[in-house]
Amino acid sequence: MALLTEASMGLPLEERWAGHVSKENHTFNIKNLELADELVFTNAYFKTLVSCEKLTFKYCKFKKVTFGNTDGILGLGKLPNLNFIGSDFGDLGIYNSRLTDLKIAANCQIIGSFECIGNNIQQFTLAKSNLGQSTRWESTFIDTLSFSKIETSSKEKRKGTIHKDASLLMHDMRVQKASFTKCKEILGIKISGNSAFGSLEISDPSQLPASAHILNFTTTSEVTLQKLILAKAHLKEISLQGEVQELQASHFQCDVLELKDAAALGRIHIRSGAIRERLRFASVGCIEKIALGQKEVDDQNPTNSLQMGEVSFDHTSITNLEILGVTMDRLSVTEVFLESGMVNDCQVGELAFKLTLRKGSLFQCIKSSITHLNFDEFINQGLIRLIDLKAIANSNPRISLIYSDLQEIQLIKVDLTPKVKFLFFNSKMAGAFVAGTELPRHMEVPYKYRPHNTRKQPDAKKEKENELLAHDQERLIFNQFSKVYLDNKDFARAFQYRALSLEAHRKRIWLKPRKNLKNWADLLILGLNRLTNDYGNSLPRAALSAVCISLSLFVLYLYNLGGAELLYDFPRVRKAFSFYFEFLIPTHRPNFMLGVLEDELPLPANARLIDSLSRLVNSFLIYQFIQAFRKYGRRS
């Protein structure tokens, strides 16, 4: 190549770069040119190109190229279209210029910096080229901006540059349509200031690679994006603030997608792909609609499905939320207003609620599989509807209810089999509606809320304190479960959970020091109720206890009435036992056994005492039997 200097700007193009310029109609082609000085495009420069409609530089090398104060429509005619093909730039700067069509393509390299500031460009294309250490766009209007097969310099070359947070820095931009297609190894794209984009598309029609094409894509709170499209793109992290009117994504992959600190977001539709770590909506004033996944997923083609790590909605207002056929590790709802939300046919590792679901909200989870249902320091002011939920196969399912008030929650056909671990501490769910759901019958207090951690160092005294707390929590939750079923007119289950609550209370009294008569009396009452009819829930136990206890009293009565001789005299015993059922009647006659003995002696004192005692005991046993018998008819 010939080494030239740009010393005289007034010479005609053919003379200035003689031997490197060819002309075809109104097109000038400059080839194999190498400039040691800065090449500056100004109005004065373009006045020398009166008849030029297209100016193309091929395989050239420039120390520095600058566009400065060029006007798109000159008195001599329109500014020519500029093409740079296969050329190398030390630095490239475009300042305060108005250009019609600027194209940098076909293996161009910008080794240093690239700046585009204060311009008005109808069409700007960068294709199959390598950007430099820093790329800065500011205060520029562009109708169509196209990046295709763009790479950036290596990390080693980029060290020490001004903009370490992003390779492409766009500030206060106005772009009607922008696209990034098959861009490779761009560290980041950051859009800031009062930027506005009509449509921005990031796509890669080829098969997704193993590593990210664009590592980071970021917008700040002043930015407006009318439409953002992610199609077959591969990014590492996306962080969007400001206003996004529409986001569409399909067949794309990224590690993190965050939309935060925005006044409003429009429609967000993510159909398929993978968000490996986190999808987060935080501090957003209002989101019109969020649609994740799609109704019909082809099991034979997993690329049509949507897989996510954590999906979280924090301090956000959402008008319509639909999550269909999505597999996710965690779904978190924290301080959210949700006018209408539905999770359908999904597989969720953990469904977590925290802080508040605001008044007027509706959250539905239907026909989904969940491993962990977690309510942690949560107050439900809206309505939560859980329908046809099952545990994920080969998992350890559990439910956590910690410092929460569920109020209006509906559990319809929720599979809470005994293998589901129920963790509970100081919470309320007395206002729940339950249908086709068997609530847990066993609970545990999480280790972090127990007075002592005895897993590593067992201690009988500390373990006793842990058991006291556990029984107190059992009494609290099972009493609420009883009220839930009672409000739903399911009296049989209501009294079963009431029995569990009373049993927990009995165990608690048994473990506590009994310092007064009341504790002993409560323990006696609860113990007798448990023994005789399981707190009114077991008719067989009531019948068996009535027969065994009353029969024991009757034998003791006979012994005191006639001594051991009577018990060994079979004919007389058989005759005596014919009076057993009369003995069961509390109002039987004092001399109902008259005629059993040959000698009609007065009734012995001990026998009279046992007869009186039996009247009280038999009355109690009959009452307990009736209570158990009326298990399905009691209402209080």
ABEGO torsion letter per residue (X at the ends): XBBBBBABAABBAAAABBGABBBBEABBBBBGBBBABBBBBBAAAAAABAABABBBBBGBBBABBBBBGBBABBAAEBBBBBBBBGBBBABBBBBGBBBABBBBBGGBBBABBBBBBGBBBABBBBBGBBBBABBBBBGBBBABBBBBGBBBBBAAAABGBABAABABBBBGBBBABBBBBGBBGBABBBBBEBBBBABBBBBBABBBBABBABABBBBBAABBBABBBBBGBBBABBBBBEBBABBBBBGBBBABBBBBGBABBBBBBBABEBBAABBBBBGBABBABBBBEBABBBAABAAABBBBBBBBBBGBBBABBBBBGBBBABBBBBGBBBABBBBBGBBBABBBBBEBBBBGBBBBBBGBBBABBBBBGBBBABBBBBBGBBBBBGBBBBBBBBGBBAEBBBBBGBBBBAABBBBBBGBBAAABBBBGBBBBABBBBBAAABABBAAABBBAAAAAAAAAAAAAAAAAAAAAAAAAAAAAGBAAAAAAAAAAAAAAAAAAAAABBBABAAAAAAAAAAAAAAAAAGGGABAAAAAAAAAAAAAAAAAAAAAAAAEAAAAABAAAAAAAAAAAAAAABAABBAAAABGABABBBBBBAAAAAAAAAAAAAAAAAAAAAAAAAAAAABAX
